[in-house]
Amino acid sequence: MNKALMVGMACGILAQVLSFIQLQVNVKMNLMDKYPVVILLSAIPIAWLHIIAVRSLATAFDGQMWPGRLIGFGVGIVVFTAMGMIFFGEGITVKNAVCVLLAFVIMAIQVFVK
């Protein structure tokens, strides 16, 4: 794997984790009511990470946007599933397992198939 791909995936994973906390954890714990400025200002570094991820993935795929978009989609599915288990104790159903498996397949196709 090249450096741009690794940077893109790492920033994408971190951005997805922070987005999950900002959005889903916020709803469950009413953080917007308690810390509105923190929740709103957290959008700036999260957006910055998403921008770096998109730029790095586009670089990794010679300017093509679709491979990075599909990798971002796959990363989002995997992160959302893991964070749902960690924060909310949501188990994996057959439907969720199939979706996660498909997310890995989509990412693998983008990374390994030329």
N, CA, C and O atoms as a GROMACS GRO file, in nm:
protein
  456
    1MET      N    1   0.084  -0.118   0.000
    1MET     CA    2   0.000   0.000   0.000
    1MET      C    3   0.089   0.124   0.000
    1MET      O    4   0.194   0.128   0.064
    2ASN      N    5   0.044   0.225  -0.073
    2ASN     CA    6   0.124   0.346  -0.077
    2ASN      C    7   0.086   0.439   0.039
    2ASN      O    8  -0.015   0.421   0.106
    3LYS      N    9   0.171   0.539   0.060
    3LYS     CA   10   0.154   0.629   0.174
    3LYS      C   11   0.022   0.707   0.168
    3LYS      O   12  -0.046   0.721   0.270
    4ALA      N   13  -0.014   0.755   0.051
    4ALA     CA   14  -0.138   0.833   0.037
    4ALA      C   15  -0.260   0.748   0.075
    4ALA      O   16  -0.353   0.797   0.138
    5LEU      N   17  -0.258   0.622   0.037
    5LEU     CA   18  -0.369   0.533   0.072
    5LEU      C   19  -0.377   0.511   0.222
    5LEU      O   20  -0.485   0.513   0.281
    6MET      N   21  -0.261   0.490   0.285
    6MET     CA   22  -0.260   0.469   0.431
    6MET      C   23  -0.304   0.595   0.506
    6MET      O   24  -0.379   0.586   0.602
    7VAL      N   25  -0.256   0.712   0.462
    7VAL     CA   26  -0.297   0.838   0.526
    7VAL      C   27  -0.447   0.860   0.507
    7VAL      O   28  -0.517   0.899   0.600
    8GLY      N   29  -0.496   0.835   0.386
    8GLY     CA   30  -0.638   0.852   0.358
    8GLY      C   31  -0.725   0.762   0.444
    8GLY      O   32  -0.826   0.806   0.499
    9MET      N   33  -0.685   0.638   0.455
    9MET     CA   34  -0.765   0.544   0.536
    9MET      C   35  -0.756   0.579   0.685
    9MET      O   36  -0.857   0.573   0.755
   10ALA      N   37  -0.638   0.614   0.732
   10ALA     CA   38  -0.623   0.650   0.874
   10ALA      C   39  -0.705   0.774   0.909
   10ALA      O   40  -0.775   0.776   1.010
   11CYS      N   41  -0.697   0.877   0.826
   11CYS     CA   42  -0.776   0.999   0.850
   11CYS      C   43  -0.925   0.970   0.837
   11CYS      O   44  -1.006   1.024   0.912
   12GLY      N   45  -0.960   0.884   0.743
   12GLY     CA   46  -1.101   0.847   0.726
   12GLY      C   47  -1.155   0.774   0.847
   12GLY      O   48  -1.267   0.799   0.891
   13ILE      N   49  -1.076   0.682   0.900
   13ILE     CA   50  -1.119   0.608   1.020
   13ILE      C   51  -1.135   0.702   1.138
   13ILE      O   52  -1.237   0.699   1.208
   14LEU      N   53  -1.035   0.788   1.160
   14LEU     CA   54  -1.044   0.882   1.272
   14LEU      C   55  -1.162   0.978   1.254
   14LEU      O   56  -1.233   1.006   1.351
   15ALA      N   57  -1.183   1.026   1.134
   15ALA     CA   58  -1.296   1.116   1.107
   15ALA      C   59  -1.429   1.045   1.133
   15ALA      O   60  -1.521   1.105   1.189
   16GLN      N   61  -1.440   0.919   1.092
   16GLN     CA   62  -1.564   0.844   1.115
   16GLN      C   63  -1.588   0.821   1.263
   16GLN      O   64  -1.702   0.831   1.310
   17VAL      N   65  -1.483   0.790   1.338
   17VAL     CA   66  -1.498   0.770   1.483
   17VAL      C   67  -1.546   0.899   1.549
   17VAL      O   68  -1.640   0.897   1.628
   18LEU      N   69  -1.482   1.010   1.515
   18LEU     CA   70  -1.522   1.138   1.575
   18LEU      C   71  -1.662   1.180   1.530
   18LEU      O   72  -1.738   1.235   1.609
   19SER      N   73  -1.696   1.153   1.406
   19SER     CA   74  -1.832   1.183   1.358
   19SER      C   75  -1.936   1.102   1.433
   19SER      O   76  -2.043   1.152   1.467
   20PHE      N   77  -1.904   0.976   1.460
   20PHE     CA   78  -1.996   0.891   1.536
   20PHE      C   79  -2.020   0.950   1.675
   20PHE      O   80  -2.134   0.958   1.721
   21ILE      N   81  -1.912   0.991   1.739
   21ILE     CA   82  -1.926   1.050   1.873
   21ILE      C   83  -2.006   1.180   1.865
   21ILE      O   84  -2.096   1.203   1.945
   22GLN      N   85  -1.973   1.264   1.768
   22GLN     CA   86  -2.041   1.392   1.754
   22GLN      C   87  -2.190   1.375   1.726
   22GLN      O   88  -2.272   1.452   1.777
   23LEU      N   89  -2.226   1.276   1.648
   23LEU     CA   90  -2.366   1.262   1.606
   23LEU      C   91  -2.443   1.160   1.690
   23LEU      O   92  -2.539   1.196   1.757
   24GLN      N   93  -2.403   1.033   1.686
   24GLN     CA   94  -2.480   0.928   1.753
   24GLN      C   95  -2.468   0.934   1.906
   24GLN      O   96  -2.569   0.928   1.977
   25VAL      N   97  -2.346   0.945   1.956
   25VAL     CA   98  -2.330   0.952   2.102
   25VAL      C   99  -2.397   1.079   2.154
   25VAL      O  100  -2.458   1.078   2.261
   26ASN      N  101  -2.385   1.186   2.080
   26ASN     CA  102  -2.451   1.311   2.116
   26ASN      C  103  -2.601   1.291   2.135
   26ASN      O  104  -2.658   1.340   2.233
   27VAL      N  105  -2.665   1.221   2.043
   27VAL     CA  106  -2.810   1.200   2.053
   27VAL      C  107  -2.844   1.116   2.175
   27VAL      O  108  -2.939   1.147   2.247
   28LYS      N  109  -2.770   1.009   2.198
   28LYS     CA  110  -2.799   0.920   2.312
   28LYS      C  111  -2.775   0.988   2.446
   28LYS      O  112  -2.847   0.961   2.543
   29MET      N  113  -2.675   1.075   2.454
   29MET     CA  114  -2.637   1.134   2.583
   29MET      C  115  -2.676   1.281   2.596
   29MET      O  116  -2.641   1.345   2.694
   30ASN      N  117  -2.749   1.334   2.499
   30ASN     CA  118  -2.792   1.475   2.501
   30ASN      C  119  -2.676   1.571   2.522
   30ASN      O  120  -2.687   1.668   2.598
   31LEU      N  121  -2.565   1.546   2.456
   31LEU     CA  122  -2.448   1.632   2.472
   31LEU      C  123  -2.470   1.771   2.416
   31LEU      O  124  -2.410   1.867   2.464
   32MET      N  125  -2.555   1.783   2.314
   32MET     CA  126  -2.582   1.914   2.255
   32MET      C  127  -2.644   2.007   2.358
   32MET      O  128  -2.618   2.127   2.358
   33ASP      N  129  -2.727   1.952   2.446
   33ASP     CA  130  -2.788   2.034   2.551
   33ASP      C  131  -2.686   2.077   2.655
   33ASP      O  132  -2.694   2.187   2.709
   34LYS      N  133  -2.590   1.989   2.684
   34LYS     CA  134  -2.492   2.016   2.789
   34LYS      C  135  -2.371   2.095   2.738
   34LYS      O  136  -2.322   2.184   2.807
   35TYR      N  137  -2.324   2.062   2.617
   35TYR     CA  138  -2.201   2.121   2.563
   35TYR      C  139  -2.220   2.165   2.417
   35TYR      O  140  -2.150   2.115   2.329
   36PRO      N  141  -2.311   2.257   2.390
   36PRO     CA  142  -2.340   2.291   2.250
   36PRO      C  143  -2.219   2.346   2.175
   36PRO      O  144  -2.200   2.314   2.057
   37VAL      N  145  -2.138   2.427   2.239
   37VAL     CA  146  -2.023   2.486   2.171
   37VAL      C  147  -1.921   2.379   2.133
   37VAL      O  148  -1.865   2.382   2.023
   38VAL      N  149  -1.898   2.284   2.222
   38VAL     CA  150  -1.803   2.176   2.195
   38VAL      C  151  -1.852   2.091   2.077
   38VAL      O  152  -1.775   2.058   1.987
   39ILE      N  153  -1.980   2.056   2.079
   39ILE     CA  154  -2.035   1.973   1.972
   39ILE      C  155  -2.026   2.046   1.838
   39ILE      O  156  -1.987   1.987   1.737
   40LEU      N  157  -2.062   2.173   1.837
   40LEU     CA  158  -2.060   2.249   1.711
   40LEU      C  159  -1.917   2.275   1.662
   40LEU      O  160  -1.890   2.262   1.543
   41LEU      N  161  -1.826   2.311   1.753
   41LEU     CA  162  -1.689   2.338   1.711
   41LEU      C  163  -1.612   2.211   1.674
   41LEU      O  164  -1.513   2.218   1.601
   42SER      N  165  -1.658   2.098   1.722
   42SER     CA  166  -1.590   1.973   1.685
   42SER      C  167  -1.606   1.942   1.537
   42SER      O  168  -1.533   1.860   1.481
   43ALA      N  169  -1.702   2.008   1.473
   43ALA     CA  170  -1.723   1.987   1.330
   43ALA      C  171  -1.603   2.035   1.248
   43ALA      O  172  -1.578   1.982   1.139
   44ILE      N  173  -1.530   2.132   1.297
   44ILE     CA  174  -1.417   2.187   1.220
   44ILE      C  175  -1.305   2.084   1.205
   44ILE      O  176  -1.265   2.056   1.092
   45PRO      N  177  -1.251   2.026   1.312
   45PRO     CA  178  -1.145   1.925   1.292
   45PRO      C  179  -1.197   1.799   1.223
   45PRO      O  180  -1.122   1.734   1.149
   46ILE      N  181  -1.323   1.763   1.246
   46ILE     CA  182  -1.378   1.645   1.180
   46ILE      C  183  -1.385   1.668   1.029
   46ILE      O  184  -1.346   1.581   0.951
   47ALA      N  185  -1.433   1.784   0.987
   47ALA     CA  186  -1.438   1.817   0.844
   47ALA      C  187  -1.297   1.820   0.785
   47ALA      O  188  -1.276   1.773   0.673
   48TRP      N  189  -1.203   1.874   0.859
   48TRP     CA  190  -1.064   1.880   0.813
   48TRP      C  191  -1.009   1.739   0.790
   48TRP      O  192  -0.942   1.714   0.690
   49LEU      N  193  -1.038   1.647   0.881
   49LEU     CA  194  -0.994   1.508   0.864
   49LEU      C  195  -1.059   1.444   0.741
   49LEU      O  196  -0.993   1.372   0.666
   50HIS      N  197  -1.187   1.469   0.721
   50HIS     CA  198  -1.255   1.416   0.602
   50HIS      C  199  -1.191   1.471   0.474
   50HIS      O  200  -1.173   1.398   0.377
   51ILE      N  201  -1.158   1.598   0.474
   51ILE     CA  202  -1.095   1.660   0.356
   51ILE      C  203  -0.959   1.596   0.328
   51ILE      O  204  -0.928   1.565   0.213
   52ILE      N  205  -0.879   1.577   0.432
   52ILE     CA  206  -0.748   1.512   0.414
   52ILE      C  207  -0.766   1.370   0.362
   52ILE      O  208  -0.693   1.326   0.274
   53ALA      N  209  -0.865   1.299   0.416
   53ALA     CA  210  -0.891   1.162   0.371
   53ALA      C  211  -0.927   1.159   0.223
   53ALA      O  212  -0.872   1.079   0.148
   54VAL      N  213  -1.017   1.246   0.182
   54VAL     CA  214  -1.060   1.249   0.041
   54VAL      C  215  -0.943   1.286  -0.049
   54VAL      O  216  -0.921   1.223  -0.153
   55ARG      N  217  -0.869   1.387  -0.011
   55ARG     CA  218  -0.754   1.431  -0.092
   55ARG      C  219  -0.649   1.320  -0.103
   55ARG      O  220  -0.596   1.295  -0.211
   56SER      N  221  -0.619   1.254   0.008
   56SER     CA  222  -0.518   1.148   0.007
   56SER      C  223  -0.564   1.028  -0.075
   56SER      O  224  -0.486   0.971  -0.150
   57LEU      N  225  -0.691   0.991  -0.062
   57LEU     CA  226  -0.742   0.878  -0.140
   57LEU      C  227  -0.746   0.911  -0.288
   57LEU      O  228  -0.717   0.825  -0.372
   58ALA      N  229  -0.782   1.033  -0.322
   58ALA     CA  230  -0.779   1.074  -0.463
   58ALA      C  231  -0.636   1.068  -0.517
   58ALA      O  232  -0.614   1.026  -0.631
   59THR      N  233  -0.541   1.110  -0.437
   59THR     CA  234  -0.400   1.103  -0.477
   59THR      C  235  -0.357   0.958  -0.497
   59THR      O  236  -0.288   0.925  -0.593
   60ALA      N  237  -0.398   0.872  -0.405
   60ALA     CA  238  -0.362   0.730  -0.412
   60ALA      C  239  -0.416   0.663  -0.538
   60ALA      O  240  -0.357   0.567  -0.588
   61PHE      N  241  -0.527   0.713  -0.590
   61PHE     CA  242  -0.589   0.653  -0.708
   61PHE      C  243  -0.578   0.744  -0.830
   61PHE      O  244  -0.668   0.747  -0.914
   62ASP      N  245  -0.468   0.819  -0.839
   62ASP     CA  246  -0.437   0.902  -0.956
   62ASP      C  247  -0.549   0.998  -0.992
   62ASP      O  248  -0.579   1.016  -1.110
   63GLY      N  249  -0.610   1.060  -0.894
   63GLY     CA  250  -0.713   1.160  -0.916
   63GLY      C  251  -0.854   1.107  -0.930
   63GLY      O  252  -0.948   1.185  -0.937
   64GLN      N  253  -0.870   0.977  -0.935
   64GLN     CA  254  -1.005   0.920  -0.944
   64GLN      C  255  -1.076   0.935  -0.810
   64GLN      O  256  -1.016   0.912  -0.704
   65MET      N  257  -1.203   0.972  -0.814
   65MET     CA  258  -1.279   0.995  -0.691
   65MET      C  259  -1.355   0.871  -0.644
   65MET      O  260  -1.371   0.852  -0.523
   66TRP      N  261  -1.402   0.788  -0.736
   66TRP     CA  262  -1.485   0.673  -0.697
   66TRP      C  263  -1.416   0.574  -0.605
   66TRP      O  264  -1.478   0.530  -0.508
   67PRO      N  265  -1.292   0.535  -0.630
   67PRO     CA  266  -1.231   0.439  -0.538
   67PRO      C  267  -1.226   0.490  -0.395
   67PRO      O  268  -1.255   0.417  -0.301
   68GLY      N  269  -1.189   0.617  -0.378
   68GLY     CA  270  -1.183   0.675  -0.244
   68GLY      C  271  -1.321   0.684  -0.180
   68GLY      O  272  -1.336   0.665  -0.060
   69ARG      N  273  -1.421   0.714  -0.262
   69ARG     CA  274  -1.559   0.723  -0.211
   69ARG      C  275  -1.606   0.587  -0.160
   69ARG      O  276  -1.668   0.577  -0.055
   70LEU      N  277  -1.575   0.483  -0.236
   70LEU     CA  278  -1.617   0.349  -0.195
   70LEU      C  279  -1.539   0.300  -0.074
   70LEU      O  280  -1.594   0.230   0.011
   71ILE      N  281  -1.411   0.337  -0.065
   71ILE     CA  282  -1.334   0.304   0.056
   71ILE      C  283  -1.392   0.379   0.175
   71ILE      O  284  -1.407   0.321   0.283
   72GLY      N  285  -1.425   0.506   0.158
   72GLY     CA  286  -1.487   0.583   0.265
   72GLY      C  287  -1.618   0.523   0.312
   72GLY      O  288  -1.648   0.521   0.431
   73PHE      N  289  -1.698   0.475   0.216
   73PHE     CA  290  -1.823   0.408   0.249
   73PHE      C  291  -1.797   0.284   0.333
   73PHE      O  292  -1.862   0.262   0.436
   74GLY      N  293  -1.702   0.202   0.290
   74GLY     CA  294  -1.670   0.079   0.362
   74GLY      C  295  -1.618   0.108   0.502
   74GLY      O  296  -1.658   0.042   0.598
   75VAL      N  297  -1.530   0.204   0.512
   75VAL     CA  298  -1.476   0.243   0.643
   75VAL      C  299  -1.589   0.290   0.734
   75VAL      O  300  -1.593   0.254   0.852
   76GLY      N  301  -1.681   0.368   0.680
   76GLY     CA  302  -1.794   0.417   0.759
   76GLY      C  303  -1.880   0.304   0.813
   76GLY      O  304  -1.924   0.309   0.928
   77ILE      N  305  -1.906   0.203   0.731
   77ILE     CA  306  -1.987   0.089   0.775
   77ILE      C  307  -1.917   0.014   0.887
   77ILE      O  308  -1.979  -0.020   0.988
   78VAL      N  309  -1.788  -0.012   0.869
   78VAL     CA  310  -1.712  -0.088   0.969
   78VAL      C  311  -1.701  -0.010   1.100
   78VAL      O  312  -1.722  -0.066   1.208
   79VAL      N  313  -1.669   0.118   1.091
   79VAL     CA  314  -1.656   0.201   1.211
   79VAL      C  315  -1.791   0.212   1.282
   79VAL      O  316  -1.797   0.200   1.405
   80PHE      N  317  -1.898   0.237   1.208
   80PHE     CA  318  -2.030   0.251   1.270
   80PHE      C  319  -2.068   0.124   1.345
   80PHE      O  320  -2.122   0.130   1.456
   81THR      N  321  -2.042   0.010   1.284
   81THR     CA  322  -2.074  -0.118   1.349
   81THR      C  323  -1.994  -0.136   1.477
   81THR      O  324  -2.050  -0.171   1.581
   82ALA      N  325  -1.864  -0.111   1.470
   82ALA     CA  326  -1.777  -0.127   1.588
   82ALA      C  327  -1.816  -0.029   1.698
   82ALA      O  328  -1.823  -0.066   1.816
   83MET      N  329  -1.841   0.095   1.662
   83MET     CA  330  -1.875   0.196   1.762
   83MET      C  331  -2.012   0.169   1.822
   83MET      O  332  -2.033   0.195   1.941
   84GLY      N  333  -2.105   0.119   1.744
   84GLY     CA  334  -2.236   0.082   1.798
   84GLY      C  335  -2.224  -0.027   1.903
   84GLY      O  336  -2.294  -0.026   2.005
   85MET      N  337  -2.133  -0.121   1.878
   85MET     CA  338  -2.110  -0.228   1.977
   85MET      C  339  -2.044  -0.172   2.103
   85MET      O  340  -2.083  -0.207   2.214
   86ILE      N  341  -1.945  -0.085   2.085
   86ILE     CA  342  -1.870  -0.030   2.199
   86ILE      C  343  -1.956   0.062   2.284
   86ILE      O  344  -1.962   0.046   2.406
   87PHE      N  345  -2.023   0.158   2.221
   87PHE     CA  346  -2.096   0.260   2.296
   87PHE      C  347  -2.236   0.218   2.338
   87PHE      O  348  -2.283   0.258   2.444
   88PHE      N  349  -2.303   0.140   2.255
   88PHE     CA  350  -2.443   0.110   2.281
   88PHE      C  351  -2.472  -0.036   2.305
   88PHE      O  352  -2.587  -0.073   2.328
   89GLY      N  353  -2.369  -0.121   2.299
   89GLY     CA  354  -2.388  -0.262   2.323
   89GLY      C  355  -2.474  -0.331   2.219
   89GLY      O  356  -2.534  -0.435   2.245
   90GLU      N  357  -2.480  -0.273   2.099
   90GLU     CA  358  -2.560  -0.332   1.993
   90GLU      C  359  -2.485  -0.452   1.935
   90GLU      O  360  -2.369  -0.440   1.895
   91GLY      N  361  -2.551  -0.564   1.931
   91GLY     CA  362  -2.488  -0.684   1.878
   91GLY      C  363  -2.489  -0.686   1.727
   91GLY      O  364  -2.544  -0.597   1.661
   92ILE      N  365  -2.426  -0.789   1.673
   92ILE     CA  366  -2.421  -0.805   1.529
   92ILE      C  367  -2.529  -0.904   1.488
   92ILE      O  368  -2.529  -1.019   1.532
   93THR      N  369  -2.620  -0.858   1.405
   93THR     CA  370  -2.722  -0.945   1.349
   93THR      C  371  -2.669  -1.003   1.218
   93THR      O  372  -2.563  -0.961   1.170
   94VAL      N  373  -2.739  -1.096   1.162
   94VAL     CA  374  -2.699  -1.152   1.033
   94VAL      C  375  -2.694  -1.041   0.929
   94VAL      O  376  -2.601  -1.035   0.848
   95LYS      N  377  -2.792  -0.954   0.931
   95LYS     CA  378  -2.798  -0.843   0.836
   95LYS      C  379  -2.675  -0.752   0.850
   95LYS      O  380  -2.614  -0.713   0.751
   96ASN      N  381  -2.640  -0.719   0.975
   96ASN     CA  382  -2.523  -0.634   0.998
   96ASN      C  383  -2.395  -0.704   0.955
   96ASN      O  384  -2.307  -0.642   0.894
   97ALA      N  385  -2.383  -0.832   0.986
   97ALA     CA  386  -2.263  -0.908   0.949
   97ALA      C  387  -2.245  -0.912   0.798
   97ALA      O  388  -2.133  -0.898   0.748
   98VAL      N  389  -2.354  -0.931   0.726
   98VAL     CA  390  -2.346  -0.933   0.579
   98VAL      C  391  -2.302  -0.797   0.528
   98VAL      O  392  -2.220  -0.788   0.437
   99CYS      N  393  -2.357  -0.690   0.584
   99CYS     CA  394  -2.319  -0.555   0.542
   99CYS      C  395  -2.172  -0.527   0.569
   99CYS      O  396  -2.104  -0.469   0.484
  100VAL      N  397  -2.123  -0.568   0.685
  100VAL     CA  398  -1.981  -0.548   0.717
  100VAL      C  399  -1.893  -0.630   0.623
  100VAL      O  400  -1.791  -0.581   0.574
  101LEU      N  401  -1.932  -0.753   0.596
  101LEU     CA  402  -1.858  -0.836   0.502
  101LEU      C  403  -1.854  -0.771   0.364
  101LEU      O  404  -1.749  -0.767   0.301
  102LEU      N  405  -1.967  -0.721   0.318
  102LEU     CA  406  -1.972  -0.653   0.188
  102LEU      C  407  -1.885  -0.527   0.188
  102LEU      O  408  -1.822  -0.495   0.088
  103ALA      N  409  -1.882  -0.456   0.301
  103ALA     CA  410  -1.798  -0.337   0.311
  103ALA      C  411  -1.651  -0.374   0.294
  103ALA      O  412  -1.577  -0.306   0.223
  104PHE      N  413  -1.608  -0.483   0.359
  104PHE     CA  414  -1.470  -0.528   0.343
  104PHE      C  415  -1.442  -0.571   0.199
  104PHE      O  416  -1.335  -0.542   0.146
  105VAL      N  417  -1.536  -0.638   0.137
  105VAL     CA  418  -1.519  -0.680  -0.003
  105VAL      C  419  -1.506  -0.557  -0.093
  105VAL      O  420  -1.419  -0.554  -0.180
  106ILE      N  421  -1.591  -0.458  -0.073
  106ILE     CA  422  -1.584  -0.335  -0.153
  106ILE      C  423  -1.449  -0.267  -0.137
  106ILE      O  424  -1.388  -0.225  -0.236
  107MET      N  425  -1.401  -0.256  -0.011
  107MET     CA  426  -1.271  -0.193   0.011
  107MET      C  427  -1.159  -0.274  -0.052
  107MET      O  428  -1.068  -0.217  -0.111
  108ALA      N  429  -1.164  -0.406  -0.039
  108ALA     CA  430  -1.060  -0.492  -0.096
  108ALA      C  431  -1.056  -0.479  -0.249
  108ALA      O  432  -0.948  -0.476  -0.308
  109ILE      N  433  -1.171  -0.473  -0.311
  109ILE     CA  434  -1.175  -0.456  -0.456
  109ILE      C  435  -1.108  -0.326  -0.496
  109ILE      O  436  -1.031  -0.324  -0.593
  110GLN      N  437  -1.136  -0.219  -0.425
  110GLN     CA  438  -1.077  -0.089  -0.460
  110GLN      C  439  -0.926  -0.089  -0.440
  110GLN      O  440  -0.853  -0.030  -0.519
  111VAL      N  441  -0.880  -0.155  -0.336
  111VAL     CA  442  -0.737  -0.151  -0.303
  111VAL      C  443  -0.655  -0.250  -0.388
  111VAL      O  444  -0.545  -0.217  -0.433
  112PHE      N  445  -0.708  -0.369  -0.408
  112PHE     CA  446  -0.627  -0.475  -0.468
  112PHE      C  447  -0.654  -0.505  -0.615
  112PHE      O  448  -0.570  -0.566  -0.680
  113VAL      N  449  -0.768  -0.465  -0.668
  113VAL     CA  450  -0.799  -0.493  -0.809
  113VAL      C  451  -0.764  -0.370  -0.892
  113VAL      O  452  -0.812  -0.260  -0.865
  114LYS      N  453  -0.683  -0.390  -0.991
  114LYS     CA  454  -0.640  -0.277  -1.078
  114LYS      C  455  -0.723  -0.270  -1.202
  114LYS      O  456  -0.702  -0.182  -1.286
   0.00000   0.00000   0.00000
